[in-house]
Amino acid sequence: MFEAGTSKTLDTAERPVPPPRSHILQYILIGLAVVYVAASLYFMYSLKTRLDTLEQKQIALNDAQQQLLARLHSTSNEFKQALTTEVGMTKQELAKRAADLERQQRQSAAALSSEQKEQGQQIAAVNTAVSGVKTELGGAKTDIQKTQTDLAATNQKLEKTIGDLGVQSGLVAHNAGELEILKHKGDRNYYDFTLTKGAKMPVSTVSLQLKKVDPKKSRFTMNVIADDKTIEKKDRTVGEPLQFYTGRDRLLYEVVVFSASKNSITGYLSTPKNAPTPVTP
C-alpha cells in the first residue's frame, strides 16, 4: 500500500487523458450508403443502355416496314403492267399471283405488328425497372437521414461525468444500446457483465463481487479485487462511474452499473486501450 501523500501525487500525475471522440460508426454508415447509391446508379445506367438499344431496334423495324411497303408498291405496279403486257397469262394465273401477293402482305404485316408489340412490352418493362430504382434511391436517402438523426440523438445522450475518485470520466453509457455505441467508438476497451449477489466474477484482468443491492433506491455495494487487493465500493448509485487504479503502470479503470434488480446488477468495465487484455484459456 502507498502512503496517502505519495498515492495522491502518483494518481494525479498518471491520470490518463480520455482520447478524442470518434465518428467511425457514422463514417461506416455513410460509406455503405455511398456504395449502395453507386450500385443503383450503375444499374440505372445499364437499364438506360438497354432502352436505347430497344429504341434503335424499333427504328430499324420502322425502316423495314417502309421498305416492305415500297416493295409491295413495286410489285403492284409490276402486276398492273403484267395485266396489260402479258397477253398469254390467263385470268386464273393472275388471280393466283394476286392471292399469293395479298397473303404475303398479310403475313409480313402480322409479323411486323407482333415484333412492334414485343418491343413495346420490353420498353415498358425497362421504364418500370427505372422507376423502381428511382423509388429505391429515394427510400435509401430517407433511411440514411434517419440513421444519421438516430446516431446524433444517441451521441447526445452519452455524457461525461466525474467518477468517485474525482477524475473526469469518459462517456458514460446508461443502457446496453449506448454501450454498443461506446464499443464502436473504440476510445477504450469495454467488458459488459451481470453480477449475481454473493458471487465473484472475473471481468477483464480484475474480479467483481456484488455484496448488497437495493433496486428501489438504485444503490448497491460491491468489491473490486485487483492486484491481490480488495477495494470496497460501498453504497454506490446506478450510473455513477466507480474508478480505481491497477497494474504496474497504475492505469485508471472504471466500472459503471446501469441497472439493478433484486439480486443482481448489470453494467460494464472500461479500461484504457493500452491496458493488459485478459488471458483466455
C-alpha positions in Angstrom: 0.0 0.0 0.0 1.2 3.5 -0.8 1.2 6.2 1.8 -1.6 8.8 1.5 0.6 11.7 0.2 2.6 9.6 -2.2 -0.6 7.9 -3.6 -2.3 11.2 -4.2 0.8 12.6 -6.1 1.0 9.4 -8.3 -2.7 9.3 -9.0 -2.7 13.0 -10.2 0.4 12.6 -12.4 -0.7 9.3 -14.0 -4.3 10.0 -14.8 -4.9 9.3 -18.4 -6.5 11.9 -20.6 -9.6 10.5 -22.3 -8.9 10.0 -26.0 -10.8 12.1 -28.5 -14.2 11.1 -29.6 -14.5 9.1 -32.8 -17.1 9.0 -35.6 -16.1 5.7 -37.1 -19.6 4.3 -37.0 -21.0 7.3 -38.8 -18.3 7.0 -41.5 -19.1 3.3 -42.0 -22.8 4.0 -42.4 -22.1 6.8 -44.9 -19.6 4.6 -46.8 -22.2 1.9 -47.1 -24.8 4.4 -48.3 -22.4 5.7 -51.0 -21.7 2.1 -52.2 -25.5 1.4 -52.4 -26.2 4.7 -54.3 -23.2 4.0 -56.7 -24.6 0.5 -57.4 -28.1 1.8 -58.0 -26.7 4.5 -60.4 -24.8 1.8 -62.3 -28.0 -0.3 -62.6 -29.9 2.8 -63.9 -27.1 3.3 -66.5 -27.4 -0.3 -67.6 -31.2 0.0 -68.0 -30.8 3.2 -69.9 -28.4 1.5 -72.4 -30.9 -1.3 -72.9 -33.7 1.2 -73.5 -31.5 3.0 -76.1 -30.9 -0.4 -77.8 -34.6 -1.2 -77.9 -35.3 2.3 -79.4 -32.7 1.7 -82.1 -34.3 -1.6 -82.9 -37.7 0.0 -83.1 -36.3 2.5 -85.7 -34.9 -0.4 -87.7 -38.3 -2.1 -87.7 -39.9 1.0 -88.9 -37.4 1.2 -91.7 -38.0 -2.4 -92.6 -41.8 -1.7 -92.8 -41.2 1.2 -95.2 -39.0 -1.0 -97.4 -41.7 -3.7 -97.3 -44.4 -1.2 -98.4 -42.1 0.0 -101.1 -41.6 -3.5 -102.4 -45.3 -4.2 -102.3 -46.0 -1.0 -104.2 -43.4 -2.0 -106.8 -44.9 -5.5 -107.1 -48.4 -3.9 -107.5 -47.0 -1.8 -110.4 -45.5 -4.9 -111.9 -48.8 -6.7 -111.6 -50.6 -3.9 -113.4 -48.0 -4.0 -116.2 -48.4 -7.7 -116.4 -52.1 -7.3 -117.0 -51.5 -5.1 -120.0 -48.4 -6.6 -121.5 -48.6 -10.4 -120.9 -51.4 -11.4 -123.1 -50.6 -15.0 -122.7 -51.3 -15.1 -118.9 -54.7 -16.5 -118.1 -57.1 -14.9 -115.6 -56.6 -17.9 -113.3 -52.8 -17.4 -113.1 -53.3 -13.7 -112.5 -55.8 -14.4 -109.7 -53.4 -16.9 -108.1 -50.5 -14.5 -108.2 -52.6 -11.7 -106.7 -53.8 -14.0 -103.9 -50.2 -15.0 -103.2 -49.1 -11.4 -103.0 -52.0 -10.5 -100.7 -51.2 -13.4 -98.4 -47.5 -12.4 -98.2 -48.5 -8.9 -97.4 -50.8 -10.0 -94.6 -48.1 -12.3 -93.2 -45.5 -9.5 -93.3 -47.8 -7.1 -91.6 -48.7 -9.6 -88.9 -45.1 -10.3 -88.2 -44.2 -6.6 -88.0 -47.1 -5.9 -85.7 -46.1 -8.8 -83.4 -42.5 -7.5 -83.3 -43.6 -4.0 -82.5 -45.9 -5.3 -79.7 -43.0 -7.2 -78.2 -40.7 -4.2 -78.4 -43.3 -2.1 -76.7 -43.6 -4.6 -73.8 -39.8 -4.6 -73.4 -39.6 -0.8 -73.4 -42.4 -0.6 -70.8 -40.6 -3.2 -68.6 -37.4 -1.2 -68.8 -39.3 2.0 -67.8 -40.9 0.2 -64.9 -37.5 -1.0 -63.7 -36.0 2.5 -63.9 -38.9 3.9 -61.9 -38.3 1.2 -59.3 -34.7 2.1 -59.0 -35.6 5.8 -58.5 -38.0 4.8 -55.8 -35.4 2.7 -54.0 -32.9 5.6 -54.2 -35.4 7.9 -52.6 -36.0 5.3 -49.8 -32.3 4.9 -49.3 -31.8 8.6 -48.9 -34.6 8.7 -46.3 -33.1 5.7 -44.4 -29.6 7.4 -44.3 -31.0 10.6 -43.0 -32.9 8.7 -40.3 -29.8 6.8 -39.3 -27.8 10.0 -39.0 -30.5 11.5 -36.9 -30.7 8.5 -34.6 -26.9 8.4 -34.2 -26.8 12.1 -33.3 -29.6 11.6 -30.8 -27.7 8.7 -29.2 -24.4 10.7 -29.0 -26.3 13.5 -27.2 -27.5 11.0 -24.6 -23.9 9.9 -23.8 -22.4 12.3 -21.3 -19.2 12.8 -19.4 -19.2 13.0 -15.6 -16.8 12.9 -12.6 -16.0 9.5 -11.1 -16.0 8.6 -7.4 -12.2 9.4 -7.3 -12.8 12.9 -8.6 -11.4 12.1 -12.0 -13.1 13.3 -15.2 -14.7 10.2 -16.7 -15.1 9.5 -20.4 -18.5 9.0 -22.0 -20.9 7.0 -19.8 -23.5 4.5 -21.1 -26.8 4.2 -19.4 -28.0 1.0 -21.1 -26.9 -1.8 -23.4 -27.6 0.2 -26.6 -25.4 3.1 -25.5 -22.7 0.7 -24.5 -22.6 -0.7 -28.1 -22.1 2.9 -29.3 -19.1 3.3 -27.0 -17.7 0.0 -28.2 -17.9 1.1 -31.8 -16.2 4.4 -31.0 -13.1 2.4 -29.9 -11.8 5.0 -27.4 -11.5 2.4 -24.6 -11.9 -1.3 -24.0 -15.4 -2.3 -22.7 -16.4 -5.5 -20.9 -20.1 -5.9 -20.0 -21.2 -8.1 -17.1 -24.1 -9.1 -14.9 -23.2 -9.8 -11.3 -25.3 -12.0 -9.0 -25.3 -11.2 -5.3 -22.6 -13.0 -3.4 -20.8 -14.4 -6.5 -17.3 -13.3 -7.5 -16.9 -12.9 -11.3 -13.7 -12.2 -13.3 -14.0 -9.3 -15.7 -11.0 -8.4 -17.8 -8.0 -8.6 -15.5 -9.9 -7.9 -12.3 -12.7 -9.6 -10.4 -16.0 -8.1 -9.2 -18.3 -9.2 -6.3 -21.8 -7.9 -5.5 -22.4 -7.7 -1.8 -25.6 -5.7 -1.4 -28.2 -4.2 -3.8 -31.3 -2.0 -3.2 -33.2 -1.8 -6.5 -35.8 0.6 -5.1 -33.1 3.2 -4.3 -30.9 2.2 -7.3 -28.0 1.7 -4.9 -25.5 -1.2 -4.3 -22.2 -2.2 -2.6 -19.6 -4.2 -4.5 -16.0 -5.3 -4.1 -13.3 -4.8 -6.7 -10.4 -7.4 -6.5 -7.3 -6.1 -8.3 -3.6 -6.6 -7.7 -4.4 -9.0 -4.8 -6.3 -6.2 -3.0 -10.0 -5.7 -2.3 -11.5 -2.3 -2.9 -14.9 -1.8 -1.5 -17.3 0.5 -3.4 -20.0 1.0 -0.7 -23.5 2.4 -1.2 -22.9 3.5 -4.8 -25.5 4.7 -7.2 -26.6 3.3 -10.6 -24.9 5.3 -13.4 -22.0 6.5 -11.2 -18.5 5.8 -12.6 -16.6 3.8 -10.0 -12.8 4.4 -10.5 -9.7 2.6 -9.3 -6.1 2.3 -10.4 -4.5 -1.1 -11.1 -1.4 -2.7 -12.7 2.2 -1.8 -12.7 1.5 1.4 -14.7 -1.3 2.4 -12.4 -3.9 2.6 -15.2 -7.4 4.1 -14.4 -10.2 1.5 -14.7 -13.9 2.4 -14.4 -17.0 0.4 -13.5 -20.5 1.7 -14.4 -23.7 -0.1 -13.3 -26.7 0.9 -15.4 -29.4 -1.4 -13.9 -30.1 -3.1 -10.6 -32.6 -5.8 -9.7 -33.4 -7.7 -6.5 -30.3 -10.0 -6.6 -28.1 -8.7 -9.5 -26.7 -5.7 -11.2 -25.7 -5.2 -14.9 -23.1 -2.8 -16.2 -19.6 -2.7 -17.8 -15.9 -2.3 -17.0 -13.9 0.1 -19.2 -10.1 0.1 -19.4 -7.6 2.2 -21.4 -6.6 0.9 -24.9 -3.1 0.1 -23.6 -4.4 -1.9 -20.7 -3.5 -5.7 -20.4 -6.0 -8.0 -22.0 -7.5 -11.0 -20.1 -5.8 -14.3 -20.7 -8.3 -16.8 -22.3 -7.9 -20.5 -21.5 
